[in-house]
Amino acid sequence: MRIENLVVNCTARYPRTCRRTPFEVVVYELNYSSEDKDLMDLLRTKAEELARQVNPGAANNSMHERSPERILADCIAGVVSEYFWKLYLNSEENVVSETEFDDASRQIDLKVISNNKKIEVRSSFPRNGIEFAICHPSYEFDVIGPYSNNYKPGEIQKDYYVRTLFHLYNPTDIISMISADSFKVYLTGGATWDMMIDNDYSKNKTLLPDFGLGVIQKAS
């Protein structure tokens, strides 16, 4: 496993970007042909178990039922994201732990050990690259806060929201990439609940698929 601290200078490529200061991203790279194989197999197995329990409704379009492949892809992304956020946050001291899966509509991904504060882990698949996703003035992939739709009318409030991106042309590509070399996981930041309800930091976005560029989502 390789870890990289990537610094993205958005203004160099996108002069109209809202990201005026260098944006730091933590990148984990796994290779199936190395000692990472056991971990990658474990994460896939956990995702397959989760996929058998989740609602087929899509988070960004509750009227659209996800295919079994898309459900598995979303579960892989979620399980991988949760694992690497836990790994990163615990890199110096054991401060967060996982929670048991109970109900998807009330799921809490991680919690702070000392005070039981809740952490929601979000993930997305920007097809045009990480720099595009972070920097593009119209399609910035922000940290996603609480959302609702017909099958998930209201999430329970979390104390923190964190974001993971996977640079894949099709979301279902992650099904093969979890068993391949050069599988990269991008941890792109987070926000507190207070930031989510502060209009100086957050804004409402409609979670609609943009088939040309990615997904426009709730932001902070």
VOVO-853843 format. One record per residue (C-alpha): residue number from 1; x negated, y, z negated. Coordinates in nm, 2 decimals. Example, Ala and Ser with C-alpha at 12.3 -4.5 7.8 and 13.67 -1.06 7.14 Angstrom:
   gutor       xx       yy       zz
       1    -1.23    -0.45    -0.78
       2    -1.37    -0.11    -0.71
This chain:
   gutor       xx       yy       zz
       1     0.00     0.00     0.00
       2    -0.13     0.34     0.09
       3    -0.02     0.67    -0.07
       4    -0.06     1.01     0.09
       5     0.03     1.36    -0.02
       6     0.14     1.53     0.30
       7     0.16     1.91     0.33
       8     0.39     2.04     0.60
       9     0.35     2.39     0.72
      10     0.69     2.46     0.87
      11     0.63     2.82     0.99
      12     0.35     2.70     1.23
      13     0.60     2.51     1.44
      14     0.93     2.66     1.35
      15     0.89     3.04     1.30
      16     1.26     3.08     1.21
      17     1.26     2.81     0.94
      18     1.38     2.89     0.59
      19     1.08     2.70     0.45
      20     0.83     2.98     0.42
      21     0.58     2.81     0.20
      22     0.40     2.47     0.25
      23     0.63     2.18     0.18
      24     0.48     1.88     0.00
      25     0.59     1.53     0.07
      26     0.47     1.20    -0.09
      27     0.43     0.92     0.17
      28     0.41     0.55     0.09
      29     0.30     0.32     0.37
      30     0.35    -0.06     0.35
      31     0.21    -0.33     0.57
      32     0.38    -0.66     0.59
      33     0.06    -0.84     0.70
      34    -0.11    -0.74     0.37
      35    -0.05    -0.79     0.00
      36     0.27    -0.58     0.05
      37     0.46    -0.87     0.19
      38     0.59    -1.00    -0.14
      39     0.72    -0.66    -0.24
      40     0.88    -0.60     0.10
      41     1.05    -0.94     0.09
      42     1.17    -0.87    -0.26
      43     1.32    -0.54    -0.16
      44     1.50    -0.69     0.14
      45     1.65    -0.97    -0.07
      46     1.78    -0.72    -0.32
      47     1.93    -0.51    -0.04
      48     2.10    -0.82     0.11
      49     2.26    -0.89    -0.23
      50     2.37    -0.53    -0.26
      51     2.51    -0.53     0.10
      52     2.76    -0.81     0.01
      53     2.91    -0.58    -0.26
      54     2.94    -0.24    -0.11
      55     3.24    -0.06     0.06
      56     3.21    -0.06     0.45
      57     3.31     0.31     0.46
      58     3.04     0.54     0.58
      59     2.93     0.82     0.35
      60     2.93     1.08     0.62
      61     3.26     0.97     0.78
      62     3.51     0.78     0.56
      63     3.73     0.70     0.87
      64     3.45     0.50     1.03
      65     3.38     0.15     0.91
      66     3.02     0.05     0.91
      67     2.90    -0.26     1.09
      68     2.73    -0.53     0.88
      69     2.40    -0.43     1.03
      70     2.45    -0.06     0.93
      71     2.56    -0.17     0.58
      72     2.24    -0.37     0.54
      73     2.03    -0.08     0.68
      74     2.18     0.16     0.43
      75     2.12    -0.09     0.15
      76     1.76    -0.14     0.24
      77     1.71     0.24     0.25
      78     1.87     0.27    -0.09
      79     1.68    -0.01    -0.26
      80     1.35     0.11    -0.11
      81     1.42     0.47    -0.20
      82     1.50     0.38    -0.56
      83     1.19     0.16    -0.59
      84     0.95     0.42    -0.47
      85     1.11     0.71    -0.66
      86     1.08     0.50    -0.98
      87     0.72     0.41    -0.89
      88     0.63     0.78    -0.82
      89     0.80     0.92    -1.13
      90     0.63     0.65    -1.35
      91     0.29     0.69    -1.20
      92     0.14     0.86    -1.51
      93     0.39     0.76    -1.78
      94     0.69     0.53    -1.80
      95     0.97     0.78    -1.79
      96     1.25     0.64    -1.58
      97     1.42     0.30    -1.55
      98     1.67     0.13    -1.31
      99     2.03     0.07    -1.40
     100     2.24    -0.23    -1.33
     101     2.48    -0.22    -1.03
     102     2.84    -0.20    -1.15
     103     3.06    -0.01    -0.90
     104     2.94     0.17    -0.59
     105     3.16     0.47    -0.66
     106     3.01     0.51    -1.01
     107     2.66     0.39    -0.94
     108     2.36     0.56    -1.11
     109     2.04     0.47    -0.95
     110     1.78     0.57    -1.21
     111     1.79     0.72    -1.56
     112     1.54     0.91    -1.78
     113     1.44     0.67    -2.06
     114     1.41     0.94    -2.33
     115     1.75     1.11    -2.29
     116     1.95     0.88    -2.05
     117     1.99     1.16    -1.80
     118     2.11     1.03    -1.46
     119     1.92     1.04    -1.13
     120     2.09     1.00    -0.79
     121     1.86     0.88    -0.51
     122     1.97     0.97    -0.16
     123     1.82     0.86     0.17
     124     1.86     0.95     0.54
     125     1.72     0.86     0.88
     126     1.60     1.16     1.09
     127     1.53     1.03     1.43
     128     1.33     1.34     1.54
     129     1.06     1.31     1.28
     130     0.99     1.43     0.92
     131     0.86     1.77     1.02
     132     1.17     1.83     1.22
     133     1.40     1.72     0.94
     134     1.23     1.94     0.68
     135     1.16     2.25     0.89
     136     1.41     2.29     1.18
     137     1.61     2.61     1.11
     138     1.94     2.45     1.20
     139     1.90     2.09     1.09
     140     1.71     2.11     0.76
     141     1.76     1.79     0.56
     142     1.81     1.93     0.21
     143     1.85     1.74    -0.11
     144     2.21     1.60    -0.11
     145     2.42     1.67    -0.41
     146     2.77     1.53    -0.50
     147     3.01     1.46    -0.21
     148     3.35     1.31    -0.16
     149     3.55     1.14     0.12
     150     3.86     0.92     0.15
     151     3.70     0.61     0.01
     152     3.48     0.79    -0.24
     153     3.70     1.08    -0.35
     154     3.47     1.20    -0.63
     155     3.13     1.10    -0.76
     156     3.04     1.12    -1.12
     157     2.81     1.41    -1.20
     158     2.43     1.33    -1.20
     159     2.16     1.53    -1.38
     160     1.91     1.51    -1.09
     161     1.93     1.44    -0.72
     162     1.63     1.32    -0.52
     163     1.57     1.26    -0.15
     164     1.40     1.00     0.07
     165     1.36     1.01     0.45
     166     1.28     0.74     0.70
     167     1.17     0.84     1.04
     168     1.36     0.59     1.26
     169     1.53     0.64     1.60
     170     1.82     0.41     1.49
     171     1.90     0.36     1.12
     172     1.93    -0.02     1.18
     173     1.56    -0.02     1.28
     174     1.48    -0.04     0.91
     175     1.60    -0.40     0.91
     176     1.30    -0.50     1.12
     177     1.06    -0.24     0.97
     178     1.10    -0.38     0.62
     179     0.92    -0.69     0.76
     180     0.66    -0.50     0.97
     181     0.34    -0.30     0.94
     182     0.32     0.08     0.91
     183     0.66     0.11     0.73
     184     0.66     0.46     0.58
     185     0.87     0.60     0.30
     186     0.88     0.98     0.26
     187     0.98     1.13    -0.08
     188     1.08     1.48     0.00
     189     1.19     1.64    -0.33
     190     1.48     1.68    -0.56
     191     1.71     1.92    -0.74
     192     1.88     1.95    -1.08
     193     2.25     1.97    -1.13
     194     2.21     2.33    -1.24
     195     2.05     2.40    -0.90
     196     2.34     2.23    -0.72
     197     2.60     2.46    -0.88
     198     2.39     2.78    -0.84
     199     2.47     2.96    -0.51
     200     2.12     3.10    -0.51
     201     1.98     2.75    -0.45
     202     2.26     2.55    -0.30
     203     2.52     2.56    -0.03
     204     2.80     2.34     0.09
     205     2.75     2.13     0.41
     206     2.99     1.90     0.59
     207     2.85     1.54     0.62
     208     2.91     1.48     0.99
     209     2.70     1.27     1.22
     210     2.50     1.47     1.47
     211     2.43     1.21     1.74
     212     2.17     1.42     1.91
     213     1.96     1.53     1.61
     214     2.04     1.35     1.29
     215     2.29     1.41     1.01
     216     2.40     1.74     0.86
     217     2.44     1.70     0.48
     218     2.52     1.86     0.15
     219     2.23     2.07     0.03
     220     2.03     2.23    -0.24
